Amino acid sequence: MPDTPPARWMQWRVKLVKKPTEVSAIERRLAGNAVGTRHELPAPDGIRHGFVARIRQEIAAGTYDSEERWLAAEEMLLSRIEAGD
């Protein structure tokens, strides 16, 4: 009986991903200058309440969305598309 080739479903595909601790320059620009909240540890429920409160204040004041943030997000999206992520 001849040897049969392995089934296609048996082939492994490995995709390398960034470590969770790696942060790109674009992601740092998107995060902005969150003084005091960048190093805040999550509460037992997993939420960084100080960070959430700061973001809510920025949204209410109308300062959360800025041209710089949109450009950084666009740059990150395009780089991810080019990388094939």
ZASELO-48100 format. One record per residue: residue in one letter; x, y, z of N, C-alpha, C, O, CB in turn. Coordinates in steps of 0.05 Angstrom, whole numbers, plus 5000, padded with zeros to 4 digits. Each point is the difference from the previous one (the first is absolute). Glycine has a CB too. Example, Ala and Ser with C-alpha at 12.3 -4.5 7.8 and 13.67 -1.06 7.14 Angstrom:
% residues 2
a526448865156498250245000501850245000502150005013494149775012s503150444961501650245001498550225014501050225004501449654953
% end
This chain:
% residues 85
m501749775000498350235000501850255000501850015016494549745008p503250454958501750234999499650195024497850015011502149954939d502250195056499850205022498350234990500350094977504249775042t493650234997498450224993501150265012501149995022494849714974p503950524990501050255012498350085024497649945001504150214954p499450005064498450085023497850194991500250154981503849805049a493850034985497750174994500750295005501650065017495249574995r501950554973500650295003499350105028501350185010497949884941w498949835061499250095027502149945021499950105022495349854965m506649875006502149925019502450194999501849985017496649554979q501750654985502350194998499650225020497850125003502849774948w501550175063499950215020500850274988501850014983499249655053r497750554973500850264992500550165025498350015018499049974939v505050155044500850155024500150294992501250074979501449545040k496250564997500150294995501350125025499049975022496950034947l506350155026501350135022498550265007499350154982505249655004v495050245039498750245009501750155020501949895011493649904981k503950475011501550165020499449905028497849905006502150504963k502049635048499649945028498050215011500150234990504649565015p493650145014498150195010501450255012498750215001498249415008t505650365000501350235012501250194980500750225006500249495033e499450204935501150174980497950214991497749934995505349694989v497850625016498350224991501450164978502250095005495549935041s501150004931501350154979499850305005498650095017500249544951a502850515017500050305002497350114993499250205012505749814977i493849874992497350104992498049965023498450175006502749724945e499149885061498149945023500650195023498150085014501649444972r502850555018500650205021498950274994499050145017505249614994r495950334963498950254992496950005003498950205008504949864960l495049715027497149985003499250025030497950115007501849614952a502050175058499450015029500150285011498650065020503249484984g499750634983500150285010501750035025501549825007494050264973n504250145033501550055024498249975025499250195012503750134963a496649435031498249945023501749995025500849795009496049964962v503950485040501650015024498649885023497750075006504650354977g498949405031498849875023498349764994499649835017500650615004t498749554955498249774994501449794984499049774998497250545003r506149754986501449804984501049775018500149774991501250594976h499449715058501249805018497949905020500749865019503850354974e493149875003497949915018499549704997499749914978498250555021l502049405023499449724999496949964998498550155012505849745014p494949904960497149954999498949925027501449885017499149984936a497050225052498749925025499449704999500449874979497550595026p501149425016499349725000498149924977500049774991500850225058d497650204942498249934978501350034973498749954979497550205049g506449924971501550024975499850274986501050034978498349495018i499550675017499650264987501850215013500250005025495049884964r506050294995501650225011498150245002499750154981504749684998h494450205044497950195004500950294996498550174990499449515042g504650394976501050264996500350074970499350224992503149745052f498549854941500250034971497350044987499650184983504549545018v494050125007497250024989498950275007498750134983500649385022a501150595020499050265008501250234983498750184992500649645055r503450154948501350214984499050004971499650224989504549735040i495549824960499049994972497150114999499450144981503549455010r495550355029497250115000500150305002498450134987500049455035q503450534994500250295002500950124973498950214992502249755057e500849924938500950104974497849994979499750184984504949675027i493849934989497849984981497950225006499050124981501849385015a498650545029498050205008501050284992498450174992500049545046a504250344965501150264993500450044970500550224990501749785055g497649784940500450014971502950014991500650084978495150155020t506149685020502950014994501149724995502449984994498050435033y498049384974501149734998500949954971502349904996494749955040d501450214944500849964973501550244990499050224999497049494993s506550245000501650224989501149914973500049764994501350405053e499650034938501149944973502449815003500449824984498050634999e503349595038502349835004499249725005501249814990501350585028r495549574998499049725006499049864975500649774996498250385051w499650004937499049884976502249934980499949794988495950485018l506249904992502249944982501749765010500849844984499350655003a500349505039501449775012498549744996501149794994501050525040a495249704969498449764997500049914971500249774994496950385044e502850054944500149934971502749884993500149804985496750585005e505449735020502649894995500349725011501249834987500750635015m497049495022500149735011498449804984500949784995499750435050l497049874946498449834983501449934974500149774992495850445028l505249994967501449944975502549835004500649834983497850605000s503049615039502449825004499149725006501449814993501150585025r495349574996499049735005499149874974500449764996498250385050i500150014936499249894975502449924983500049784988495850515013e506349884999502449934984501449765012501149844985499450645003a499449485038501349775013498449754997501149785004501050535029g495449714960498349774996498849905026499249765001503650124961d497050285058498749925026497049984997498749935020505150285006
% end
